[in-house]
């Protein structure tokens, strides 16, 4: 199976070389890697070009955009720009961040999951962050969720869910739509990926309300949003974030912000979320 990788990158001169080194060291190499240099003011481009000289399958696309780092929209707009430069001669499309180190067998193992079951639509490993010299699981989500930093999609699945949404919540709605269309999601706990920059390190103040807005645009409704907000705020060990999330949800509702999904999909998502919550309670 052939896989293509798109890497949105903004000012990653210190880390993207480590990411690319781990890609060129894979036991099964990617057919194409496109780095989207998103308005970087550092030497990101030079680092990528030094790799593309040695590895013809690596290329770079330069993009100009706002410098403010808003979760979701900016990164997916950059992904889209890279994706548009690719042909459709692939089996798996991958979106990763430019601050990861993959083990050498990572993509060989991911490919095996797709080959083993034609209903697998998405697959991924787990992010680990460094704490006091140890690499520990970056515990922000459930074990059945693939982190936005390392998404791999079967081509048919990617096309059926209509690609990625340029909004916060893109990395949840993709999985919910996978379930809606009856695809399986595989997470492999044997695949430990080093995440060099912990999630959310660059978000600004306005981004705080974005999470609540994302819950609204996923069609969650108030009850599921309240439960999800409480859980996330506790996982981040910042209980007061709960109020920001609820405020964001109510602002989005008042503004009649468009949903990322159809009414039919929103209904499925609410049912699915309630079932998951029931399983955890009982």
Rosetta blueprint (number, residue, H / E / L):
1 X L
2 X L
3 X E
4 X E
5 X E
6 X E
7 X E
8 X E
9 X E
10 X L
11 X L
12 X L
13 X L
14 X L
15 X L
16 X H
17 X H
18 X H
19 X H
20 X H
21 X H
22 X H
23 X H
24 X H
25 X L
26 X L
27 X L
28 X L
29 X L
30 X L
31 X L
32 X E
33 X E
34 X E
35 X E
36 X E
37 X E
38 X E
39 X L
40 X L
41 X L
42 X L
43 X L
44 X H
45 X H
46 X H
47 X H
48 X H
49 X H
50 X H
51 X H
52 X H
53 X H
54 X H
55 X L
56 X L
57 X L
58 X E
59 X E
60 X E
61 X E
62 X E
63 X E
64 X L
65 X L
66 X L
67 X L
68 X L
69 X L
70 X L
71 X L
72 X L
73 X H
74 X H
75 X H
76 X H
77 X H
78 X H
79 X H
80 X H
81 X H
82 X H
83 X H
84 X L
85 X L
86 X L
87 X L
88 X L
89 X L
90 X L
91 X L
92 X E
93 X E
94 X E
95 X E
96 X E
97 X E
98 X L
99 X L
100 X E
101 X E
102 X L
103 X L
104 X L
105 X L
106 X H
107 X H
108 X H
109 X H
110 X H
111 X H
112 X H
113 X H
114 X H
115 X H
116 X H
117 X L
118 X L
119 X L
120 X E
121 X E
122 X E
123 X E
124 X E
125 X E
126 X E
127 X E
128 X E
129 X E
130 X E
131 X E
132 X L
133 X L
134 X E
135 X E
136 X E
137 X E
138 X L
139 X L
140 X L
141 X L
142 X L
143 X L
144 X L
145 X L
146 X L
147 X L
148 X L
149 X L
150 X E
151 X E
152 X E
153 X E
154 X E
155 X H
156 X H
157 X H
158 X H
159 X H
160 X H
161 X L
162 X L
163 X L
164 X L
165 X L
166 X L
167 X L
168 X L
169 X L
170 X H
171 X H
172 X H
173 X H
174 X H
175 X H
176 X H
177 X H
178 X H
179 X H
180 X H
181 X L
182 X L
183 X L
184 X E
185 X E
186 X E
187 X E
188 X E
189 X E
190 X E
191 X E
192 X E
193 X E
194 X E
195 X E
196 X L
197 X L
198 X L
199 X L
200 X L
201 X L
202 X L
203 X L
204 X L
205 X L
206 X L
207 X H
208 X H
209 X H
210 X H
211 X H
212 X H
213 X H
214 X H
215 X H
216 X H
217 X H
218 X L
219 X L
220 X L
221 X H
222 X H
223 X H
224 X H
225 X H
226 X H
227 X H
228 X H
229 X H
230 X H
231 X H
232 X H
233 X H
234 X H
235 X H
236 X L
237 X L
238 X L
239 X L
240 X L
241 X H
242 X H
243 X H
244 X H
245 X H
246 X H
247 X H
248 X H
249 X H
250 X H
251 X H
252 X H
253 X H
254 X H
255 X L
256 X L
257 X L
258 X L
259 X L
260 X L
261 X L
262 X L
263 X H
264 X H
265 X H
266 X H
267 X H
268 X H
269 X H
270 X H
271 X H
272 X H
273 X H
274 X H
275 X H
276 X H
277 X H
278 X H
279 X H
280 X H
281 X H
282 X L
